[in-house]
Amino acid sequence: MGSLSRQKGKRIEREAAKAVSSALLCEARRSVQFCGKAGDADLTTTLEGVHFEVKARASHGCLRFMEQAEEDARDGEIPVVLLREDGDTRFFVLVDLEQVRTLAAKIARIGEIP
């Protein structure tokens, strides 16, 4: 990996840590990665049992799906995209990090008695 690529990765991971800390109200920092061991998370946070990988590319195709969800969502709705590859039974959730706490609160209210 070239020097510019490593610098970009470090910068993006620092930005991601700041965004996670702000959005999720937790402590977050870029993990120290001396040798890039497999299994090491890109971010270290105070969220127990959560592993963060940070990926930055010129383009992520799935973000076009988010644009559609944002355009189609009514006022006050949180746009959420469910992703699955053919042949896989798992769905993955794509949601704006700034909306995660609001979404989690809505999910937590499902079990509440009205």
N, CA and C atoms as an extended XYZ file, in Angstrom:
342
Properties=species:S:1:pos:R:3:atomname:S:1:resname:S:1:resid:I:1 pbc="F F F"
N         0.849       -1.164        0.000 N   MET     1
C         0.000        0.000        0.000 CA  MET     1
C         0.897        1.230        0.000 C   MET     1
N         0.594        2.184       -0.863 N   GLY     2
C         1.401        3.384       -0.968 CA  GLY     2
C         1.176        4.357        0.166 C   GLY     2
N         2.107        5.296        0.295 N   SER     3
C         2.060        6.291        1.367 CA  SER     3
C         0.790        7.143        1.302 C   SER     3
N         0.408        7.577        0.099 N   LEU     4
C        -0.795        8.400       -0.032 CA  LEU     4
C        -2.046        7.618        0.360 C   LEU     4
N        -2.093        6.363        0.010 N   SER     5
C        -3.224        5.516        0.357 CA  SER     5
C        -3.321        5.330        1.869 C   SER     5
N        -2.174        5.114        2.519 N   ARG     6
C        -2.151        4.973        3.979 CA  ARG     6
C        -2.598        6.263        4.656 C   ARG     6
N        -2.126        7.396        4.137 N   GLN     7
C        -2.517        8.698        4.699 CA  GLN     7
C        -4.019        8.917        4.558 C   GLN     7
N        -4.565        8.571        3.400 N   LYS     8
C        -6.008        8.703        3.175 CA  LYS     8
C        -6.763        7.815        4.162 C   LYS     8
N        -6.324        6.571        4.330 N   GLY     9
C        -6.977        5.648        5.252 CA  GLY     9
C        -6.989        6.183        6.673 C   GLY     9
N        -5.865        6.716        7.114 N   LYS    10
C        -5.783        7.277        8.468 CA  LYS    10
C        -6.739        8.457        8.622 C   LYS    10
N        -6.766        9.328        7.627 N   ARG    11
C        -7.620       10.519        7.680 CA  ARG    11
C        -9.091       10.119        7.730 C   ARG    11
N        -9.478        9.185        6.879 N   ILE    12
C       -10.869        8.741        6.823 CA  ILE    12
C       -11.262        8.057        8.136 C   ILE    12
N       -10.373        7.264        8.704 N   GLU    13
C       -10.673        6.591        9.971 CA  GLU    13
C       -10.835        7.607       11.100 C   GLU    13
N       -10.016        8.666       11.101 N   ARG    14
C       -10.182        9.718       12.116 CA  ARG    14
C       -11.523       10.427       11.937 C   ARG    14
N       -11.886       10.717       10.692 N   GLU    15
C       -13.179       11.356       10.414 CA  GLU    15
C       -14.329       10.448       10.839 C   GLU    15
N       -14.192        9.144       10.568 N   ALA    16
C       -15.231        8.183       10.945 CA  ALA    16
C       -15.368        8.117       12.468 C   ALA    16
N       -14.257        8.125       13.172 N   ALA    17
C       -14.298        8.087       14.640 CA  ALA    17
C       -15.031        9.310       15.185 C   ALA    17
N       -14.756       10.457       14.619 N   LYS    18
C       -15.431       11.689       15.049 CA  LYS    18
C       -16.933       11.606       14.770 C   LYS    18
N       -17.307       11.084       13.608 N   ALA    19
C       -18.720       10.952       13.246 CA  ALA    19
C       -19.432        9.955       14.153 C   ALA    19
N       -18.802        8.821       14.434 N   VAL    20
C       -19.393        7.811       15.311 CA  VAL    20
C       -19.561        8.378       16.713 C   VAL    20
N       -18.550        9.050       17.210 N   SER    21
C       -18.608        9.644       18.544 CA  SER    21
C       -19.754       10.643       18.657 C   SER    21
N       -19.903       11.481       17.661 N   SER    22
C       -20.948       12.500       17.660 CA  SER    22
C       -22.338       11.884       17.515 C   SER    22
N       -22.495       10.965       16.582 N   ALA    23
C       -23.811       10.402       16.286 CA  ALA    23
C       -24.283        9.418       17.348 C   ALA    23
N       -23.369        8.652       17.922 N   LEU    24
C       -23.761        7.589       18.848 CA  LEU    24
C       -23.457        7.914       20.303 C   LEU    24
N       -22.930        9.123       20.536 N   LEU    25
C       -22.632        9.586       21.894 CA  LEU    25
C       -21.764        8.599       22.667 C   LEU    25
N       -20.678        8.192       22.029 N   CYS    26
C       -19.728        7.279       22.663 CA  CYS    26
C       -18.320        7.790       22.369 C   CYS    26
N       -17.363        7.222       23.058 N   GLU    27
C       -15.974        7.533       22.740 CA  GLU    27
C       -15.557        6.670       21.561 C   GLU    27
N       -14.847        7.279       20.629 N   ALA    28
C       -14.370        6.531       19.459 CA  ALA    28
C       -13.049        7.121       19.000 C   ALA    28
N       -12.155        6.259       18.584 N   ARG    29
C       -10.860        6.713       18.051 CA  ARG    29
C       -10.370        5.693       17.044 C   ARG    29
N        -9.457        6.153       16.231 N   ARG    30
C        -8.830        5.260       15.268 CA  ARG    30
C        -7.980        4.261       16.026 C   ARG    30
N        -8.105        2.982       15.686 N   SER    31
C        -7.292        1.958       16.333 CA  SER    31
C        -5.853        2.092       15.875 C   SER    31
N        -4.941        1.785       16.759 N   VAL    32
C        -3.535        1.770       16.384 CA  VAL    32
C        -3.281        0.447       15.690 C   VAL    32
N        -2.866        0.521       14.442 N   GLN    33
C        -2.663       -0.683       13.648 CA  GLN    33
C        -1.217       -0.729       13.172 C   GLN    33
N        -0.397       -1.396       13.955 N   PHE    34
C         1.010       -1.454       13.623 CA  PHE    34
C         1.285       -2.357       12.435 C   PHE    34
N         0.552       -3.470       12.356 N   CYS    35
C         0.837       -4.408       11.270 CA  CYS    35
C        -0.427       -4.819       10.527 C   CYS    35
N        -1.563       -4.189       10.843 N   GLY    36
C        -2.795       -4.509       10.134 CA  GLY    36
C        -3.233       -5.947       10.314 C   GLY    36
N        -3.096       -6.474       11.529 N   LYS    37
C        -3.493       -7.868       11.777 CA  LYS    37
C        -4.945       -8.080       11.398 C   LYS    37
N        -5.224       -9.226       10.831 N   ALA    38
C        -6.606       -9.589       10.498 CA  ALA    38
C        -7.427       -9.646       11.778 C   ALA    38
N        -8.624       -9.087       11.718 N   GLY    39
C        -9.514       -9.123       12.865 CA  GLY    39
C        -9.489       -7.868       13.698 C   GLY    39
N        -8.495       -6.998       13.505 N   ASP    40
C        -8.457       -5.749       14.242 CA  ASP    40
C        -9.464       -4.780       13.646 C   ASP    40
N       -10.278       -4.159       14.502 N   ALA    41
C       -11.243       -3.176       14.040 CA  ALA    41
C       -10.520       -1.892       13.649 C   ALA    41
N       -11.115       -1.140       12.728 N   ASP    42
C       -10.540        0.143       12.328 CA  ASP    42
C       -10.757        1.210       13.396 C   ASP    42
N       -11.852        1.069       14.156 N   LEU    43
C       -12.161        2.014       15.220 CA  LEU    43
C       -12.285        1.284       16.543 C   LEU    43
N       -11.825        1.939       17.589 N   THR    44
C       -12.021        1.462       18.946 CA  THR    44
C       -13.034        2.396       19.581 C   THR    44
N       -14.100        1.814       20.168 N   THR    45
C       -15.147        2.630       20.780 CA  THR    45
C       -15.496        2.076       22.156 C   THR    45
N       -16.315        2.836       22.865 N   THR    46
C       -16.820        2.379       24.153 CA  THR    46
C       -18.099        1.566       23.980 C   THR    46
N       -18.479        1.267       22.752 N   LEU    47
C       -19.635        0.411       22.485 CA  LEU    47
C       -19.161       -1.031       22.565 C   LEU    47
N       -19.544       -1.697       23.629 N   GLU    48
C       -19.099       -3.063       23.849 CA  GLU    48
C       -19.673       -4.010       22.799 C   GLU    48
N       -18.835       -4.842       22.233 N   GLY    49
C       -19.284       -5.861       21.304 CA  GLY    49
C       -19.593       -5.358       19.904 C   GLY    49
N       -19.060       -4.195       19.536 N   VAL    50
C       -19.288       -3.640       18.190 CA  VAL    50
C       -17.944       -3.524       17.477 C   VAL    50
N       -17.868       -4.035       16.259 N   HIS    51
C       -16.647       -4.022       15.447 CA  HIS    51
C       -16.873       -3.099       14.254 C   HIS    51
N       -16.104       -2.038       14.155 N   PHE    52
C       -16.242       -1.069       13.066 CA  PHE    52
C       -15.144       -1.248       12.029 C   PHE    52
N       -15.542       -1.444       10.792 N   GLU    53
C       -14.647       -1.390        9.638 CA  GLU    53
C       -14.999       -0.121        8.874 C   GLU    53
N       -14.012        0.613        8.421 N   VAL    54
C       -14.237        1.850        7.685 CA  VAL    54
C       -13.786        1.644        6.246 C   VAL    54
N       -14.661        1.919        5.300 N   LYS    55
C       -14.344        1.769        3.883 CA  LYS    55
C       -14.640        3.078        3.165 C   LYS    55
N       -13.656        3.610        2.472 N   ALA    56
C       -13.831        4.823        1.682 CA  ALA    56
C       -13.366        4.530        0.262 C   ALA    56
N       -14.227        4.840       -0.686 N   ARG    57
C       -13.922        4.611       -2.097 CA  ARG    57
C       -14.403        5.813       -2.875 C   ARG    57
N       -13.975        5.917       -4.098 N   ALA    58
C       -14.456        6.996       -4.958 CA  ALA    58
C       -15.965        6.888       -5.143 C   ALA    58
N       -16.475        5.652       -5.152 N   SER    59
C       -17.908        5.459       -5.358 CA  SER    59
C       -18.344        4.150       -4.718 C   SER    59
N       -19.470        4.199       -4.016 N   HIS    60
C       -20.123        3.003       -3.490 CA  HIS    60
C       -21.464        2.912       -4.214 C   HIS    60
N       -21.652        1.894       -4.997 N   GLY    61
C       -22.871        1.756       -5.779 CA  GLY    61
C       -24.137        1.741       -4.943 C   GLY    61
N       -24.050        1.204       -3.738 N   CYS    62
C       -25.243        1.101       -2.900 CA  CYS    62
C       -25.761        2.469       -2.459 C   CYS    62
N       -24.939        3.491       -2.557 N   LEU    63
C       -25.402        4.823       -2.162 CA  LEU    63
C       -26.449        5.363       -3.122 C   LEU    63
N       -26.499        4.840       -4.357 N   ARG    64
C       -27.579        5.226       -5.285 CA  ARG    64
C       -28.916        4.733       -4.751 C   ARG    64
N       -28.898        3.564       -4.072 N   PHE    65
C       -30.121        3.044       -3.473 CA  PHE    65
C       -30.582        3.962       -2.342 C   PHE    65
N       -29.623        4.483       -1.578 N   MET    66
C       -29.970        5.399       -0.491 CA  MET    66
C       -30.562        6.683       -1.045 C   MET    66
N       -30.023        7.167       -2.147 N   GLU    67
C       -30.584        8.372       -2.771 CA  GLU    67
C       -32.053        8.148       -3.128 C   GLU    67
N       -32.369        6.970       -3.666 N   GLN    68
C       -33.751        6.651       -4.011 CA  GLN    68
C       -34.620        6.611       -2.754 C   GLN    68
N       -34.121        5.979       -1.697 N   ALA    69
C       -34.888        5.890       -0.453 CA  ALA    69
C       -35.123        7.280        0.133 C   ALA    69
N       -34.123        8.148        0.055 N   GLU    70
C       -34.273        9.509        0.571 CA  GLU    70
C       -35.310       10.289       -0.238 C   GLU    70
N       -35.293       10.116       -1.541 N   GLU    71
C       -36.267       10.808       -2.397 CA  GLU    71
C       -37.684       10.293       -2.153 C   GLU    71
N       -37.843        8.996       -1.911 N   ASP    72
C       -39.157        8.388       -1.754 CA  ASP    72
C       -39.737        8.519       -0.342 C   ASP    72
N       -38.876        8.737        0.659 N   ALA    73
C       -39.345        8.811        2.040 CA  ALA    73
C       -40.201       10.059        2.248 C   ALA    73
N       -41.259        9.879        3.017 N   ARG    74
C       -42.123       11.013        3.372 CA  ARG    74
C       -41.448       11.829        4.465 C   ARG    74
N       -41.936       13.051        4.687 N   ASP    75
C       -41.401       13.895        5.761 CA  ASP    75
C       -41.458       13.156        7.090 C   ASP    75
N       -40.348       13.167        7.807 N   GLY    76
C       -40.278       12.521        9.114 CA  GLY    76
C       -39.911       11.051        9.068 C   GLY    76
N       -39.873       10.442        7.886 N   GLU    77
C       -39.490        9.035        7.778 CA  GLU    77
C       -37.970        8.900        7.645 C   GLU    77
N       -37.442        7.853        8.209 N   ILE    78
C       -36.013        7.562        8.107 CA  ILE    78
C       -35.806        6.639        6.911 C   ILE    78
N       -35.040        7.081        5.914 N   PRO    79
C       -34.771        6.185        4.787 CA  PRO    79
C       -33.826        5.057        5.199 C   PRO    79
N       -34.235        3.828        4.905 N   VAL    80
C       -33.446        2.643        5.226 CA  VAL    80
C       -33.418        1.766        3.979 C   VAL    80
N       -32.242        1.250        3.644 N   VAL    81
C       -32.097        0.351        2.507 CA  VAL    81
C       -31.695       -1.016        3.044 C   VAL    81
N       -32.397       -2.061        2.615 N   LEU    82
C       -32.022       -3.428        2.937 CA  LEU    82
C       -31.301       -4.008        1.723 C   LEU    82
N       -30.123       -4.560        1.952 N   LEU    83
C       -29.285       -5.090        0.876 CA  LEU    83
C       -29.067       -6.583        1.067 C   LEU    83
N       -29.081       -7.311       -0.041 N   ARG    84
C       -28.762       -8.739        0.000 CA  ARG    84
C       -28.209       -9.137       -1.358 C   ARG    84
N       -27.183       -9.965       -1.337 N   GLU    85
C       -26.662      -10.507       -2.585 CA  GLU    85
C       -27.413      -11.781       -2.928 C   GLU    85
N       -27.551      -12.034       -4.214 N   ASP    86
C       -28.176      -13.284       -4.656 CA  ASP    86
C       -27.439      -14.459       -4.042 C   ASP    86
N       -28.200      -15.422       -3.574 N   GLY    87
C       -27.598      -16.621       -2.997 CA  GLY    87
C       -27.302      -16.504       -1.512 C   GLY    87
N       -27.434      -15.321       -0.942 N   ASP    88
C       -27.199      -15.116        0.486 CA  ASP    88
C       -28.552      -14.901        1.150 C   ASP    88
N       -28.755      -15.439        2.312 N   THR    89
C       -30.040      -15.283        2.988 CA  THR    89
C       -30.057      -14.088        3.930 C   THR    89
N       -28.895      -13.472        4.165 N   ARG    90
C       -28.809      -12.359        5.111 CA  ARG    90
C       -29.134      -11.034        4.430 C   ARG    90
N       -29.830      -10.170        5.157 N   PHE    91
C       -30.038       -8.787        4.728 CA  PHE    91
C       -29.135       -7.885        5.544 C   PHE    91
N       -28.678       -6.808        4.941 N   PHE    92
C       -27.857       -5.815        5.616 CA  PHE    92
C       -28.560       -4.471        5.530 C   PHE    92
N       -28.361       -3.644        6.540 N   VAL    93
C       -29.053       -2.370        6.636 CA  VAL    93
C       -28.103       -1.234        6.291 C   VAL    93
N       -28.574       -0.346        5.421 N   LEU    94
C       -27.850        0.871        5.089 CA  LEU    94
C       -28.692        2.029        5.594 C   LEU    94
N       -28.142        2.792        6.516 N   VAL    95
C       -28.855        3.925        7.100 CA  VAL    95
C       -27.830        5.024        7.402 C   VAL    95
N       -28.244        6.263        7.279 N   ASP    96
C       -27.384        7.396        7.585 CA  ASP    96
C       -26.982        7.335        9.063 C   ASP    96
N       -25.696        7.426        9.353 N   LEU    97
C       -25.202        7.333       10.728 CA  LEU    97
C       -25.896        8.343       11.632 C   LEU    97
N       -26.198        9.507       11.111 N   GLU    98
C       -26.873       10.540       11.909 CA  GLU    98
C       -28.282       10.115       12.321 C   GLU    98
N       -28.852        9.118       11.663 N   GLN    99
C       -30.208        8.663       11.955 CA  GLN    99
C       -30.257        7.387       12.805 C   GLN    99
N       -29.108        6.817       13.129 N   VAL   100
C       -29.077        5.526       13.820 CA  VAL   100
C       -29.744        5.594       15.187 C   VAL   100
N       -29.453        6.630       15.975 N   ARG   101
C       -30.051        6.717       17.305 CA  ARG   101
C       -31.561        6.878       17.218 C   ARG   101
N       -32.049        7.665       16.265 N   THR   102
C       -33.489        7.838       16.083 CA  THR   102
C       -34.127        6.516       15.680 C   THR   102
N       -33.485        5.798       14.764 N   LEU   103
C       -33.991        4.490       14.340 CA  LEU   103
C       -34.007        3.519       15.517 C   LEU   103
N       -32.941        3.502       16.304 N   ALA   104
C       -32.865        2.607       17.465 CA  ALA   104
C       -33.977        2.924       18.462 C   ALA   104
N       -34.282        4.186       18.650 N   ALA   105
C       -35.358        4.569       19.561 CA  ALA   105
C       -36.705        4.073       19.048 C   ALA   105
N       -36.912        4.178       17.733 N   LYS   106
C       -38.159        3.676       17.137 CA  LYS   106
C       -38.262        2.168       17.318 C   LYS   106
N       -37.164        1.466       17.136 N   ILE   107
C       -37.148        0.010       17.306 CA  ILE   107
C       -37.426       -0.342       18.769 C   ILE   107
N       -36.831        0.389       19.696 N   ALA   108
C       -37.030        0.119       21.125 CA  ALA   108
C       -38.482        0.319       21.531 C   ALA   108
N       -39.183        1.238       20.875 N   ARG   109
C       -40.582        1.508       21.210 CA  ARG   109
C       -41.531        0.413       20.728 C   ARG   109
N       -41.070       -0.471       19.862 N   ILE   110
C       -41.940       -1.541       19.337 CA  ILE   110
C       -42.504       -2.355       20.493 C   ILE   110
N       -41.699       -2.643       21.486 N   GLY   111
C       -42.135       -3.480       22.599 CA  GLY   111
C       -42.885       -2.725       23.676 C   GLY   111
N       -42.973       -1.401       23.575 N   GLU   112
C       -43.670       -0.624       24.599 CA  GLU   112
C       -45.177       -0.787       24.480 C   GLU   112
N       -45.837       -0.742       25.610 N   ILE   113
C       -47.296       -0.830       25.634 CA  ILE   113
C       -47.841        0.595       25.483 C   ILE   113
N       -48.727        0.806       24.497 N   PRO   114
C       -49.261        2.163       24.273 CA  PRO   114
C       -50.115        2.653       25.422 C   PRO   114
